[in-house]
Amino acid sequence: MPGHLRDFFAVLPDTPEGQAAAGRLRPAETAGAGTVPHPSGRPWIVFRLPFRQVSRVTRGDDALVLIGPYRVPDDVLHGVLGPARDTADLHRRLTRLPGLHHVVSRVGDDVCVRGTASGHRRVYHTGYAGGRVASDRPALLAHLTGAGIDDAALALRLLDFVPHPLRHRPLWRGLEEVDPAYALSLRDGSGGPRHTVWRWWRPPEPELGARRGAPLLAAALADSVRAQLAGHTRISCELSGGLDSTSVASSPCGRRGTGRRRC
């Protein structure tokens, strides 16, 4: 693996080629390194995540894996996966959890990979290993497939402003990025497409006025930020100076007598 990729994960197909790819990606025995298997025993998710936590539960051959800044308790994940009827139902239930996580799920023969609706956690994929390989790091996929630089995408990055959706075009040829509102479905069955994308998130319809909605929004923001801080005693924040980032950074914190913020 390229030495600069200290934190990554890859989702591999349940094929002999996928198992061989895992051998190329499997990190050395370092902190945060590991593998989640397919029901067949072949590697499904290969990761090196010294800065993130992997939470996972199973229901028979079905599985739910969350990759993010904190570990989600098993009973919480069982409460999401247990009653889920299918992939879409599972991901609807996941919207109740606070925080920012990549989600990898398997329900029946449907493997699904997605990031967050905000675009903070993104997913990339490309054809390889007799199927489709997905990752949160496009550089990892380029390394695995030997993809060359996309000169047009590189030229776009030199512009002062790149209009949507061109600014999210990967820098390597043959790689695709999943729109944040969509999820990537991977199927190993014969016949039909091996991968599709489907919309898992839509902006909710406005139902509440500012008086009723503002406290609920503030509580949701505080829960989300507080979840990111779990297990940390000291943090730093990068503020743009606007009211949005300042509010998010300050919402879960209490003021100490010294005038400093402590979370």
Accessible surface in RSA format (square Angstrom, percent):
REM  Atomic radii and reference values for relative SASA: ProtOr
REM  Chains: A
REM  Algorithm: Lee & Richards
REM  Probe-radius: 1.40
REM  Slices: 20
REM RES _ NUM      All-atoms   Total-Side   Main-Chain    Non-polar    All polar
REM                ABS   REL    ABS   REL    ABS   REL    ABS   REL    ABS   REL
RES MET A   1    64.65  33.5   9.45   6.3  55.20 131.4  10.58   9.0  54.07  71.6
RES PRO A   2    32.52  23.7  20.21  18.4  12.31  44.8  32.38  26.7   0.14   0.9
RES GLY A   3    68.23  84.1   0.00   N/A  68.23  84.1  41.95 115.1  26.28  58.9
RES HIS A   4   134.33  73.4 104.84  72.9  29.49  75.5  91.14  93.9  43.19  50.3
RES LEU A   5    13.40   7.5  12.47   8.9   0.93   2.3  13.40   9.4   0.00   0.0
RES ARG A   6   143.96  60.4 141.56  72.2   2.41   5.7  47.50  64.9  96.46  58.5
RES ASP A   7    13.79   9.7  11.30  11.2   2.49   5.9   8.25  19.4   5.54   5.5
RES PHE A   8     0.00   0.0   0.00   0.0   0.00   0.0   0.00   0.0   0.00   0.0
RES PHE A   9     0.06   0.0   0.06   0.0   0.00   0.0   0.06   0.0   0.00   0.0
RES ALA A  10     0.00   0.0   0.00   0.0   0.00   0.0   0.00   0.0   0.00   0.0
RES VAL A  11     0.72   0.5   0.70   0.6   0.01   0.0   0.70   0.6   0.01   0.0
RES LEU A  12     2.80   1.6   0.00   0.0   2.80   7.0   0.62   0.4   2.18   5.9
RES PRO A  13    10.01   7.3   2.89   2.6   7.12  25.9   9.80   8.1   0.21   1.3
RES ASP A  14    38.65  27.1  26.22  26.1  12.43  29.4   2.90   6.8  35.75  35.7
RES THR A  15    22.72  16.2  22.17  22.5   0.54   1.3  22.72  30.5   0.00   0.0
RES PRO A  16    86.15  62.8  78.98  72.0   7.17  26.1  80.52  66.5   5.62  34.9
RES GLU A  17    91.44  52.5  85.87  65.0   5.57  13.3  40.91  79.1  50.53  41.3
RES GLY A  18     0.00   0.0   0.00   N/A   0.00   0.0   0.00   0.0   0.00   0.0
RES GLN A  19    91.80  51.3  86.72  63.4   5.08  12.1  18.35  39.1  73.45  55.7
RES ALA A  20    67.51  62.1  50.87  78.5  16.64  37.8  62.34  87.8   5.17  13.7
RES ALA A  21     1.78   1.6   0.13   0.2   1.65   3.8   1.30   1.8   0.48   1.3
RES ALA A  22     0.00   0.0   0.00   0.0   0.00   0.0   0.00   0.0   0.00   0.0
RES GLY A  23    49.88  61.5   0.00   N/A  49.88  61.5  25.45  69.8  24.43  54.7
RES ARG A  24   116.38  48.9  96.68  49.3  19.71  46.9  52.68  72.0  63.71  38.6
RES LEU A  25     0.04   0.0   0.00   0.0   0.04   0.1   0.04   0.0   0.00   0.0
RES ARG A  26   114.10  47.9  93.89  47.9  20.21  48.1  41.88  57.2  72.22  43.8
RES PRO A  27    12.03   8.8   1.24   1.1  10.79  39.2   6.13   5.1   5.90  36.6
RES ALA A  28    70.14  64.5  52.67  81.3  17.46  39.7  64.57  90.9   5.56  14.7
RES GLU A  29   169.51  97.3 136.93 103.6  32.58  77.6  69.15 133.8 100.36  81.9
RES THR A  30    69.25  49.3  51.95  52.7  17.31  41.2  60.72  81.6   8.53  12.9
RES ALA A  31    83.46  76.7  61.39  94.7  22.07  50.2  73.42 103.4  10.04  26.6
RES GLY A  32    34.81  42.9   0.00   N/A  34.81  42.9  21.81  59.9  13.00  29.1
RES ALA A  33    32.01  29.4   4.80   7.4  27.22  61.9   4.98   7.0  27.03  71.6
RES GLY A  34    24.88  30.7   0.00   N/A  24.88  30.7  24.08  66.1   0.80   1.8
RES THR A  35    45.07  32.1  26.16  26.5  18.91  45.1  22.05  29.6  23.02  34.8
RES VAL A  36     8.78   5.8   8.78   7.9   0.00   0.0   8.78   7.6   0.00   0.0
RES PRO A  37    67.44  49.1  62.30  56.8   5.13  18.7  62.30  51.4   5.13  31.9
RES HIS A  38    10.45   5.7   6.24   4.3   4.21  10.8   2.91   3.0   7.54   8.8
RES PRO A  39    72.93  53.1  29.41  26.8  43.52 158.2  42.73  35.3  30.20 187.7
RES SER A  40    69.82  59.0  25.05  33.4  44.77 103.1  37.96  80.8  31.86  44.6
RES GLY A  41    52.90  65.2   0.00   N/A  52.90  65.2  29.58  81.2  23.32  52.2
RES ARG A  42    71.37  30.0  70.38  35.9   0.99   2.4  10.91  14.9  60.46  36.6
RES PRO A  43     8.59   6.3   7.76   7.1   0.83   3.0   8.41   6.9   0.17   1.1
RES TRP A  44     0.59   0.2   0.59   0.3   0.00   0.0   0.59   0.3   0.00   0.0
RES ILE A  45     0.69   0.4   0.69   0.5   0.00   0.0   0.69   0.5   0.00   0.0
RES VAL A  46     0.00   0.0   0.00   0.0   0.00   0.0   0.00   0.0   0.00   0.0
RES PHE A  47    17.59   8.8  17.59  10.9   0.00   0.0  17.59  10.7   0.00   0.0
RES ARG A  48    39.29  16.5  39.29  20.0   0.00   0.0   7.90  10.8  31.39  19.0
RES LEU A  49     4.02   2.2   1.10   0.8   2.93   7.4   1.10   0.8   2.93   7.9
RES PRO A  50    53.46  39.0  21.86  19.9  31.60 114.9  25.13  20.8  28.33 176.1
RES PHE A  51   126.03  63.1  97.07  60.1  28.96  75.3 104.97  63.6  21.06  60.3
RES ARG A  52    21.76   9.1  14.83   7.6   6.93  16.5  12.20  16.7   9.56   5.8
RES GLN A  53    85.58  47.9  84.06  61.4   1.52   3.6   9.70  20.7  75.87  57.5
RES VAL A  54    23.72  15.6  11.99  10.9  11.73  28.3  11.99  10.4  11.73  31.8
RES SER A  55     0.17   0.1   0.17   0.2   0.00   0.0   0.00   0.0   0.17   0.2
RES ARG A  56   105.26  44.2  95.69  48.8   9.57  22.8  22.74  31.1  82.52  50.0
RES VAL A  57     9.18   6.0   1.81   1.6   7.37  17.8   9.11   7.9   0.07   0.2
RES THR A  58    85.21  60.6  73.49  74.5  11.71  27.9  41.70  56.0  43.50  65.8
RES ARG A  59    80.53  33.8  69.74  35.6  10.79  25.7  54.66  74.7  25.87  15.7
RES GLY A  60    73.96  91.2   0.00   N/A  73.96  91.2  44.08 121.0  29.87  66.9
RES ASP A  61    96.36  67.5  87.62  87.2   8.74  20.7  21.95  51.7  74.41  74.2
RES ASP A  62    20.94  14.7  20.80  20.7   0.14   0.3   1.16   2.7  19.78  19.7
RES ALA A  63     3.23   3.0   3.23   5.0   0.00   0.0   3.23   4.5   0.00   0.0
RES LEU A  64     0.00   0.0   0.00   0.0   0.00   0.0   0.00   0.0   0.00   0.0
RES VAL A  65     0.56   0.4   0.56   0.5   0.00   0.0   0.56   0.5   0.00   0.0
RES LEU A  66     3.85   2.1   3.71   2.7   0.14   0.3   3.71   2.6   0.14   0.4
RES ILE A  67     0.22   0.1   0.22   0.2   0.00   0.0   0.22   0.2   0.00   0.0
RES GLY A  68     0.00   0.0   0.00   N/A   0.00   0.0   0.00   0.0   0.00   0.0
RES PRO A  69    27.62  20.1  17.92  16.3   9.70  35.3  18.94  15.6   8.68  54.0
RES TYR A  70    28.63  13.4  26.14  14.9   2.48   6.5  24.34  18.3   4.29   5.3
RES ARG A  71   120.90  50.8 104.19  53.1  16.71  39.8  48.10  65.7  72.80  44.1
RES VAL A  72     4.48   2.9   4.48   4.1   0.00   0.0   4.48   3.9   0.00   0.0
RES PRO A  73    73.33  53.4  64.34  58.7   8.98  32.6  73.28  60.5   0.05   0.3
RES ASP A  74    67.53  47.3  62.07  61.8   5.46  12.9  21.07  49.6  46.46  46.3
RES ASP A  75   107.52  75.3  91.03  90.6  16.49  39.0  46.83 110.2  60.69  60.5
RES VAL A  76    55.72  36.7  47.38  42.9   8.34  20.1  54.10  47.0   1.63   4.4
RES LEU A  77     0.00   0.0   0.00   0.0   0.00   0.0   0.00   0.0   0.00   0.0
RES HIS A  78    89.92  49.1  85.60  59.5   4.32  11.1  51.37  52.9  38.54  44.8
RES GLY A  79    48.29  59.5   0.00   N/A  48.29  59.5  34.29  94.1  13.99  31.3
RES VAL A  80    12.20   8.0  11.58  10.5   0.62   1.5  12.20  10.6   0.00   0.0
RES LEU A  81     0.82   0.5   0.82   0.6   0.00   0.0   0.82   0.6   0.00   0.0
RES GLY A  82    38.48  47.5   0.00   N/A  38.48  47.5  23.35  64.1  15.13  33.9
RES PRO A  83    68.57  50.0  46.92  42.8  21.65  78.7  59.34  49.0   9.24  57.4
RES ALA A  84     5.14   4.7   0.00   0.0   5.14  11.7   0.00   0.0   5.14  13.6
RES ARG A  85   172.23  72.3 139.67  71.2  32.56  77.5  74.35 101.6  97.88  59.3
RES ASP A  86    68.80  48.2  68.61  68.3   0.19   0.4  29.65  69.8  39.15  39.0
RES THR A  87    10.61   7.5   8.72   8.8   1.90   4.5   7.31   9.8   3.30   5.0
RES ALA A  88    37.89  34.8  34.84  53.8   3.06   7.0  34.90  49.1   2.99   7.9
RES ASP A  89     7.24   5.1   7.24   7.2   0.00   0.0   0.00   0.0   7.24   7.2
RES LEU A  90     0.00   0.0   0.00   0.0   0.00   0.0   0.00   0.0   0.00   0.0
RES HIS A  91     2.23   1.2   1.49   1.0   0.74   1.9   1.91   2.0   0.32   0.4
RES ARG A  92   129.54  54.4 121.45  61.9   8.09  19.3  68.90  94.2  60.64  36.8
RES ARG A  93    45.47  19.1  44.63  22.8   0.83   2.0   4.71   6.4  40.76  24.7
RES LEU A  94     9.08   5.1   2.82   2.0   6.26  15.7   2.82   2.0   6.26  16.8
RES THR A  95    77.61  55.2  45.12  45.7  32.49  77.4  36.95  49.6  40.66  61.5
RES ARG A  96   181.30  76.1 148.23  75.6  33.07  78.7  65.89  90.1 115.41  69.9
RES LEU A  97    40.73  22.7  25.86  18.5  14.88  37.4  26.08  18.3  14.65  39.4
RES PRO A  98    54.99  40.1  44.13  40.2  10.86  39.5  53.74  44.4   1.25   7.8
RES GLY A  99    20.18  24.9   0.00   N/A  20.18  24.9   0.00   0.0  20.18  45.2
RES LEU A 100    49.49  27.6  49.49  35.4   0.00   0.0  49.49  34.8   0.00   0.0
RES HIS A 101    12.80   7.0   8.83   6.1   3.97  10.2   5.00   5.2   7.79   9.1
RES HIS A 102     4.43   2.4   4.43   3.1   0.00   0.0   4.43   4.6   0.00   0.0
RES VAL A 103     4.44   2.9   4.44   4.0   0.00   0.0   4.44   3.9   0.00   0.0
RES VAL A 104     0.00   0.0   0.00   0.0   0.00   0.0   0.00   0.0   0.00   0.0
RES SER A 105     0.00   0.0   0.00   0.0   0.00   0.0   0.00   0.0   0.00   0.0
RES ARG A 106    20.57   8.6  20.57  10.5   0.00   0.0  11.48  15.7   9.10   5.5
RES VAL A 107    19.03  12.5  14.06  12.7   4.96  12.0  14.06  12.2   4.96  13.5
RES GLY A 108    53.59  66.1   0.00   N/A  53.59  66.1  42.45 116.5  11.14  25.0
RES ASP A 109   104.75  73.4  87.48  87.1  17.28  40.9  44.51 104.7  60.25  60.1
RES ASP A 110    14.70  10.3  14.70  14.6   0.00   0.0   8.23  19.4   6.47   6.5
RES VAL A 111    13.29   8.7  13.29  12.0   0.00   0.0  13.29  11.5   0.00   0.0
RES CYS A 112     0.00   0.0   0.00   0.0   0.00   0.0   0.00   0.0   0.00   0.0
RES VAL A 113     0.04   0.0   0.04   0.0   0.00   0.0   0.04   0.0   0.00   0.0
RES ARG A 114    12.57   5.3  12.57   6.4   0.00   0.0   0.00   0.0  12.57   7.6
RES GLY A 115     5.48   6.8   0.00   N/A   5.48   6.8   1.19   3.3   4.29   9.6
RES THR A 116    12.57   8.9  11.72  11.9   0.84   2.0  12.57  16.9   0.00   0.0
RES ALA A 117    33.95  31.2  14.87  23.0  19.07  43.4  15.08  21.2  18.86  50.0
RES SER A 118    88.51  74.8  43.30  57.8  45.21 104.2  55.09 117.3  33.42  46.8
RES GLY A 119     7.99   9.9   0.00   N/A   7.99   9.9   1.81   5.0   6.18  13.8
RES HIS A 120   120.84  66.0  92.59  64.4  28.25  72.3  59.60  61.4  61.24  71.3
RES ARG A 121    42.21  17.7  40.22  20.5   1.98   4.7   2.80   3.8  39.41  23.9
RES ARG A 122    51.37  21.6  44.32  22.6   7.06  16.8  21.14  28.9  30.24  18.3
RES VAL A 123     2.08   1.4   0.92   0.8   1.16   2.8   0.92   0.8   1.16   3.2
RES TYR A 124    27.22  12.7  27.22  15.5   0.00   0.0   4.75   3.6  22.47  27.7
RES HIS A 125     4.25   2.3   4.25   3.0   0.00   0.0   1.16   1.2   3.09   3.6
RES THR A 126     8.48   6.0   8.48   8.6   0.00   0.0   0.00   0.0   8.48  12.8
RES GLY A 127    39.73  49.0   0.00   N/A  39.73  49.0  19.57  53.7  20.16  45.2
RES TYR A 128    68.00  31.7  56.36  32.1  11.64  30.3  45.91  34.5  22.10  27.2
RES ALA A 129     9.70   8.9   0.09   0.1   9.62  21.9   4.62   6.5   5.08  13.5
RES GLY A 130    45.54  56.2   0.00   N/A  45.54  56.2  31.90  87.5  13.64  30.5
RES GLY A 131    15.86  19.6   0.00   N/A  15.86  19.6   5.60  15.4  10.26  23.0
RES ARG A 132    36.79  15.4  32.68  16.7   4.11   9.8   4.98   6.8  31.81  19.3
RES VAL A 133     0.00   0.0   0.00   0.0   0.00   0.0   0.00   0.0   0.00   0.0
RES ALA A 134     0.00   0.0   0.00   0.0   0.00   0.0   0.00   0.0   0.00   0.0
RES SER A 135     0.05   0.0   0.00   0.0   0.05   0.1   0.05   0.1   0.00   0.0
RES ASP A 136    12.51   8.8   4.06   4.0   8.45  20.0   2.50   5.9  10.01  10.0
RES ARG A 137    84.28  35.4  84.28  43.0   0.00   0.0  10.53  14.4  73.75  44.7
RES PRO A 138    30.28  22.1  30.28  27.6   0.00   0.0  30.28  25.0   0.00   0.0
RES ALA A 139    21.02  19.3  18.21  28.1   2.80   6.4  18.36  25.9   2.66   7.0
RES LEU A 140     0.00   0.0   0.00   0.0   0.00   0.0   0.00   0.0   0.00   0.0
RES LEU A 141     0.00   0.0   0.00   0.0   0.00   0.0   0.00   0.0   0.00   0.0
RES ALA A 142     7.16   6.6   4.60   7.1   2.56   5.8   4.91   6.9   2.25   6.0
RES HIS A 143    70.20  38.4  53.07  36.9  17.13  43.8  43.86  45.2  26.34  30.6
RES LEU A 144     3.15   1.8   0.01   0.0   3.14   7.9   0.01   0.0   3.14   8.5
RES THR A 145    45.91  32.7  14.27  14.5  31.64  75.4  16.18  21.7  29.74  45.0
RES GLY A 146    64.52  79.6   0.00   N/A  64.52  79.6  34.53  94.8  29.99  67.2
RES ALA A 147    27.19  25.0   4.95   7.6  22.24  50.6  15.33  21.6  11.86  31.4
RES GLY A 148    25.24  31.1   0.00   N/A  25.24  31.1  21.31  58.5   3.92   8.8
RES ILE A 149    72.60  41.3  65.83  49.0   6.76  16.3  65.83  47.4   6.76  18.4
RES ASP A 150    21.09  14.8  20.90  20.8   0.18   0.4   0.80   1.9  20.29  20.2
RES ASP A 151   106.96  74.9  99.41  98.9   7.55  17.9  36.41  85.7  70.55  70.4
RES ALA A 152    50.69  46.6  40.60  62.6  10.09  23.0  47.40  66.7   3.29   8.7
RES ALA A 153     0.52   0.5   0.17   0.3   0.35   0.8   0.40   0.6   0.12   0.3
RES LEU A 154    80.46  44.8  80.46  57.6   0.00   0.0  80.46  56.5   0.00   0.0
RES ALA A 155    54.95  50.5  48.88  75.4   6.07  13.8  50.76  71.5   4.19  11.1
RES LEU A 156    31.88  17.8  30.92  22.1   0.97   2.4  31.75  22.3   0.13   0.4
RES ARG A 157   104.78  44.0  79.94  40.7  24.84  59.1  32.87  44.9  71.90  43.6
RES LEU A 158   144.35  80.4 114.73  82.1  29.61  74.4 118.41  83.2  25.94  69.8
RES LEU A 159    97.54  54.3  83.75  59.9  13.78  34.7  86.09  60.5  11.45  30.8
RES ASP A 160   160.93 112.7 117.55 117.0  43.37 102.6  41.15  96.8 119.78 119.5
RES PHE A 161   151.87  76.0 138.26  85.6  13.61  35.4 140.75  85.3  11.12  31.8
RES VAL A 162    16.59  10.9  11.88  10.8   4.71  11.3  11.88  10.3   4.71  12.8
RES PRO A 163    60.94  44.4  60.63  55.3   0.32   1.2  60.94  50.3   0.00   0.0
RES HIS A 164   111.09  60.7  87.42  60.8  23.68  60.6  65.38  67.4  45.72  53.2
RES PRO A 165    87.32  63.6  81.52  74.3   5.80  21.1  81.52  67.3   5.80  36.0
RES LEU A 166    72.44  40.3  70.98  50.8   1.46   3.7  71.67  50.3   0.77   2.1
RES ARG A 167   108.89  45.7  97.90  49.9  10.99  26.2  36.69  50.1  72.20  43.8
RES HIS A 168    47.17  25.8  41.66  29.0   5.50  14.1  31.82  32.8  15.35  17.9
RES ARG A 169    88.82  37.3  83.63  42.6   5.19  12.4  29.44  40.2  59.38  36.0
RES PRO A 170    15.37  11.2  10.13   9.2   5.24  19.1  14.17  11.7   1.20   7.5
RES LEU A 171    42.10  23.4  41.53  29.7   0.57   1.4  41.53  29.2   0.57   1.5
RES TRP A 172    56.78  22.8  53.98  26.1   2.81   6.6  40.49  21.6  16.29  26.4
RES ARG A 173   136.16  57.2 129.80  66.2   6.36  15.1  56.60  77.4  79.55  48.2
RES GLY A 174    58.66  72.3   0.00   N/A  58.66  72.3  40.38 110.8  18.29  41.0
RES LEU A 175    13.57   7.6   0.57   0.4  13.00  32.7   0.57   0.4  13.00  35.0
RES GLU A 176    84.11  48.3  80.98  61.3   3.13   7.5  30.07  58.2  54.04  44.1
RES GLU A 177    38.83  22.3  12.39   9.4  26.44  62.9   6.57  12.7  32.26  26.3
RES VAL A 178     7.30   4.8   2.89   2.6   4.41  10.6   5.43   4.7   1.87   5.1
RES ASP A 179    65.32  45.8  55.29  55.0  10.03  23.7  23.12  54.4  42.19  42.1
RES PRO A 180    27.38  20.0  21.42  19.5   5.96  21.7  27.27  22.5   0.11   0.7
RES ALA A 181    10.83  10.0  10.38  16.0   0.45   1.0  10.38  14.6   0.45   1.2
RES TYR A 182    68.54  32.0  67.48  38.4   1.06   2.8  35.30  26.5  33.24  41.0
RES ALA A 183     0.00   0.0   0.00   0.0   0.00   0.0   0.00   0.0   0.00   0.0
RES LEU A 184     0.00   0.0   0.00   0.0   0.00   0.0   0.00   0.0   0.00   0.0
RES SER A 185     1.86   1.6   1.82   2.4   0.04   0.1   0.55   1.2   1.31   1.8
RES LEU A 186    16.62   9.3  15.21  10.9   1.41   3.6  15.25  10.7   1.37   3.7
RES ARG A 187    95.73  40.2  92.48  47.1   3.25   7.7  30.92  42.3  64.81  39.3
RES ASP A 188    72.78  51.0  55.59  55.3  17.19  40.6  29.11  68.5  43.67  43.5
RES GLY A 189    42.70  52.7   0.00   N/A  42.70  52.7  36.48 100.1   6.22  13.9
RES SER A 190   114.69  96.9  82.61 110.3  32.08  73.9  50.32 107.2  64.37  90.2
RES GLY A 191    69.48  85.7   0.00   N/A  69.48  85.7  42.54 116.7  26.94  60.3
RES GLY A 192    62.80  77.4   0.00   N/A  62.80  77.4  32.33  88.7  30.47  68.2
RES PRO A 193    96.87  70.6  75.41  68.7  21.46  78.0  86.76  71.6  10.11  62.8
RES ARG A 194   111.35  46.8 105.47  53.8   5.88  14.0  35.28  48.2  76.06  46.1
RES HIS A 195    57.76  31.6  49.35  34.3   8.41  21.5  32.12  33.1  25.64  29.8
RES THR A 196    51.78  36.8  45.36  46.0   6.42  15.3  45.55  61.2   6.23   9.4
RES VAL A 197    78.10  51.4  57.54  52.1  20.56  49.5  57.54  50.0  20.56  55.8
RES TRP A 198    61.13  24.5  56.63  27.4   4.50  10.6  59.75  31.9   1.38   2.2
RES ARG A 199    88.89  37.3  64.35  32.8  24.55  58.4   8.99  12.3  79.90  48.4
RES TRP A 200    33.66  13.5  11.76   5.7  21.90  51.4  15.84   8.4  17.82  28.9
RES TRP A 201    87.16  35.0  83.75  40.5   3.41   8.0  66.85  35.6  20.31  32.9
RES ARG A 202   161.29  67.7 147.20  75.0  14.09  33.5  54.75  74.8 106.54  64.6
RES PRO A 203    84.35  61.5  72.42  66.0  11.94  43.4  72.42  59.8  11.94  74.2
RES PRO A 204   110.30  80.4  87.21  79.5  23.10  84.0  96.64  79.8  13.67  84.9
RES GLU A 205   136.68  78.5 124.21  94.0  12.47  29.7  54.03 104.5  82.65  67.5
RES PRO A 206   125.95  91.8  92.79  84.6  33.16 120.5 104.49  86.3  21.46 133.4
RES GLU A 207   153.70  88.2 112.40  85.0  41.30  98.3  42.05  81.3 111.65  91.2
RES LEU A 208    76.03  42.3  46.18  33.0  29.85  75.0  49.56  34.8  26.48  71.3
RES GLY A 209    49.38  60.9   0.00   N/A  49.38  60.9  38.73 106.3  10.64  23.8
RES ALA A 210    88.34  81.2  67.10 103.5  21.24  48.3  76.73 108.1  11.61  30.8
RES ARG A 211   221.61  93.0 200.93 102.4  20.68  49.2  85.94 117.5 135.67  82.2
RES ARG A 212   164.66  69.1 155.12  79.1   9.54  22.7  61.37  83.9 103.29  62.6
RES GLY A 213    17.57  21.7   0.00   N/A  17.57  21.7  15.24  41.8   2.32   5.2
RES ALA A 214    57.18  52.6  47.77  73.7   9.42  21.4  52.50  73.9   4.69  12.4
RES PRO A 215    80.38  58.6  68.38  62.3  12.00  43.6  75.96  62.7   4.42  27.5
RES LEU A 216   108.59  60.5 103.15  73.8   5.43  13.7 103.84  72.9   4.74  12.8
RES LEU A 217   112.80  62.8 107.61  77.0   5.18  13.0 112.00  78.7   0.80   2.2
RES ALA A 218    56.08  51.6  50.26  77.6   5.82  13.2  54.21  76.3   1.87   5.0
RES ALA A 219    53.09  48.8  44.52  68.7   8.57  19.5  52.54  74.0   0.54   1.4
RES ALA A 220    56.73  52.2  46.42  71.6  10.31  23.5  52.72  74.2   4.01  10.6
RES LEU A 221    62.53  34.8  62.17  44.5   0.37   0.9  62.41  43.8   0.12   0.3
RES ALA A 222    13.46  12.4  13.46  20.8   0.00   0.0  13.46  19.0   0.00   0.0
RES ASP A 223    71.50  50.1  67.51  67.2   3.99   9.4  14.45  34.0  57.05  56.9
RES SER A 224    32.40  27.4  32.40  43.2   0.00   0.0  15.40  32.8  16.99  23.8
RES VAL A 225    23.10  15.2  23.01  20.8   0.09   0.2  23.10  20.1   0.00   0.0
RES ARG A 226   121.22  50.9 117.61  60.0   3.61   8.6  63.59  86.9  57.63  34.9
RES ALA A 227    14.79  13.6   5.49   8.5   9.29  21.1  14.35  20.2   0.44   1.2
RES GLN A 228    37.76  21.1  32.05  23.4   5.71  13.6  28.36  60.4   9.39   7.1
RES LEU A 229    29.72  16.6  25.72  18.4   4.01  10.1  25.92  18.2   3.80  10.2
RES ALA A 230    53.35  49.1  34.57  53.3  18.78  42.7  45.82  64.5   7.53  19.9
RES GLY A 231    85.70 105.7   0.00   N/A  85.70 105.7  43.30 118.8  42.40  95.0
RES HIS A 232   102.23  55.9  82.71  57.5  19.52  49.9  51.40  53.0  50.83  59.1
RES THR A 233   136.33  97.0 106.54 108.0  29.79  71.0  82.28 110.5  54.05  81.7
RES ARG A 234   217.76  91.4 193.12  98.4  24.64  58.7  73.47 100.4 144.29  87.4
RES ILE A 235    66.01  37.6  34.64  25.8  31.37  75.6  43.55  31.4  22.46  60.9
RES SER A 236   112.16  94.8  80.39 107.3  31.76  73.2  49.91 106.3  62.25  87.2
RES CYS A 237    73.00  55.2  34.48  38.5  38.52  90.5  19.56  49.5  53.44  57.6
RES GLU A 238   171.80  98.6 141.12 106.8  30.68  73.0  58.59 113.3 113.21  92.4
RES LEU A 239    89.32  49.7  60.41  43.2  28.91  72.7  60.42  42.4  28.90  77.8
RES SER A 240    99.77  84.3  53.56  71.5  46.21 106.5  57.66 122.8  42.11  59.0
RES GLY A 241    67.95  83.8   0.00   N/A  67.95  83.8  35.27  96.8  32.67  73.2
RES GLY A 242    30.41  37.5   0.00   N/A  30.41  37.5  28.47  78.1   1.94   4.3
RES LEU A 243   158.07  88.0 151.49 108.4   6.58  16.5 151.65 106.5   6.42  17.3
RES ASP A 244   105.83  74.1  93.53  93.1  12.30  29.1  51.11 120.3  54.72  54.6
RES SER A 245    30.96  26.2  22.71  30.3   8.25  19.0  29.36  62.5   1.61   2.2
RES THR A 246    53.54  38.1  53.52  54.3   0.02   0.1  46.82  62.9   6.72  10.2
RES SER A 247    61.12  51.7  52.06  69.5   9.07  20.9  34.75  74.0  26.37  36.9
RES VAL A 248    51.46  33.9  51.44  46.6   0.02   0.0  51.46  44.7   0.00   0.0
RES ALA A 249    20.47  18.8  10.52  16.2   9.95  22.6  15.27  21.5   5.19  13.8
RES SER A 250    35.91  30.3  30.83  41.1   5.08  11.7  16.21  34.5  19.70  27.6
RES SER A 251    50.04  42.3  16.32  21.8  33.72  77.7  27.99  59.6  22.05  30.9
RES PRO A 252    22.58  16.5   1.03   0.9  21.55  78.3   3.57   2.9  19.01 118.1
RES CYS A 253    19.22  14.5   2.64   2.9  16.58  39.0   1.18   3.0  18.03  19.4
RES GLY A 254    44.45  54.8   0.00   N/A  44.45  54.8  37.81 103.8   6.64  14.9
RES ARG A 255   152.05  63.8 116.38  59.3  35.67  84.9  52.99  72.4  99.06  60.0
RES ARG A 256   117.06  49.1 105.77  53.9  11.29  26.9  22.53  30.8  94.53  57.3
RES GLY A 257    91.81 113.2   0.00   N/A  91.81 113.2  46.61 127.9  45.20 101.2
RES THR A 258   101.92  72.5  64.74  65.6  37.18  88.6  74.40  99.9  27.52  41.6
RES GLY A 259    40.86  50.4   0.00   N/A  40.86  50.4  24.35  66.8  16.51  37.0
RES ARG A 260   173.46  72.8 167.66  85.5   5.80  13.8  49.10  67.1 124.36  75.4
RES ARG A 261   119.49  50.2  89.78  45.8  29.71  70.7  41.74  57.0  77.75  47.1
RES ARG A 262   155.78  65.4 145.81  74.3   9.97  23.7  32.27  44.1 123.51  74.9
RES CYS A 263    63.82  48.3  12.36  13.8  51.46 120.9  33.81  85.7  30.01  32.4
END  Absolute sums over single chains surface
CHAIN  1 A    14586.4      10816.5       3769.9       8226.5       6359.8
END  Absolute sums over all chains
TOTAL         14586.4      10816.5       3769.9       8226.5       6359.8
